[in-house]
């Protein structure tokens, strides 16, 4: 029996994205640990797994703070006597690897689920932060055994920048979706009315394309057969996100944060994600699993989840007019939208079901430990 830890900067991330893999390992008889800061999902994790919490300064990117965090975490990891540690997200990948090696954990596997906002903007401060991240990453990836990437673009960038060696790159597209939960044949509609619903779900970050979604709604406001609906949390006082006043204005119905995503997708005509950059978007996978067509930006991550002309349409990034055009194409062609949705469902079941993704992760672990 192996002892395997999953380290993250957020308990929510482990609960939603790592738990299928953790369950699969437990089913094989292994001892699994969720290692994360304290949060609202810790109790849910404790109901299924052994959970260990640690302190983390999430806001700091100071290398000295990273070292301090690593030293404290290494003391915790040393007591766990793990055979393998999997980390995820930039900060956890970096300081988690340093801490693991200090704690004499022999096998460490990193996971990059996307590059994030520091790879979208290009102002002076962002460039400095990006350089710091990459310097730390280069050291961490030199110590770890492998790094899993969820798309094609991110490992290519790391390789081109000399951050990682080719032999350490492993690609497993997406973190998967529960196609049994997101099954259009088993889900009841949310009450969104009788019009064709153009739905966007996501954090209210400008980088997610919230502004373009609202502008597309303005461009198509004369149509009487559809309505635009936005689901996600606004953050007042944060310049990188849309505030509540913006979200409640315009020609979009704002529903706030919701936990009935499958029901909302069932009641919708299509999903829209005009993001500037993604890893491999879970929202698109959920829409595919629910048999809904998708319009998304032609950017890394999105353009691997959406095959243009097969399960959705791609639009130009930051181009509200092109976004509105692609939305209108699907609004006007119901047979196309239905075909795209059916194709997406088949693709989700065949390639992206979370149980199949979990098997791929376990095959990776088997290269390094006996699982």
Protein Blocks (a to p, Z undefined) as FASTA:
>chain_A
ZZdddddfbfklmmmmmmmmmmmmmmnopacdddddddfklmmmmmmmccddddddfkbc
cfklmmmmmmmmmmmmmmnopabdcdedjklmmmmmmmmmmnopabdcdddfbebjmlmb
ccfklmmmmmmmmmmmmmmmmmmmbdcdfbfklmmmmmmnopacfklpccdehjbjafkl
mccklpccddebjbdcdddeddfbfklommmmmmmmmmmmmpckbccddeddddehiakb
ccfklmmgcjbdcebjafklmlmmmmpmbdcdfbfbdfbdfklmmmmmnopacdddddeh
jlmmpcghiloccddehilklmmmmmmmmmmmmmlmmmmmmmmmmmmmmmmgfklmmmmm
mmmmmmmmcZZ
